[in-house]
Amino acid sequence: MARKVEVDLKLLIVAVAFVILATVGSAFTTYLIFRGNAAQTPQGAEASVERRELGPTYELGEFTLNLLSSPNQRRFIRTQIVLEASNKKVVGELEKRMPQVRDEVITIVRARTAEDLSTQAGMESLRLDILKAMNTLVSKGEVTDVFFIDLIIQ
């Protein structure tokens, strides 16, 4: 007939306690892992990043230039550039040197290909090269940033 199965009550209590302990432990571990990643999200990073004030700016105007390309293929760039300066004296110095400033920008941009400027790294490289060139032209402070207000590559 039917066999009666006996279960030891102590063994059953230990097994249930082990399952509860394992569940709580894995839940706590998961919490620790995802809590660490939440600090790296843009919302968490936003709290730690200070917003700095925009310094005095100087607009260089619009540039329409040929890019470096093969003889049978002509590529153009149209951009408008604004420089951020550390102080107003730098802006005054840039105004006095406007022909030199524009010539430097033209020389730097024309040395690029459309493929160079199609990537984020290429645009950042262009930004840094313009920044370095502008800082060699000024002596009463520094140019702190370069902004591309308009940018079309054709």
Helices and strands as residue ranges (DSSP letters): H 9-38, H 42-48, E 57-66, E 76-85, H 88-96, H 98-110, H 114-117, H 120-137, E 143-153
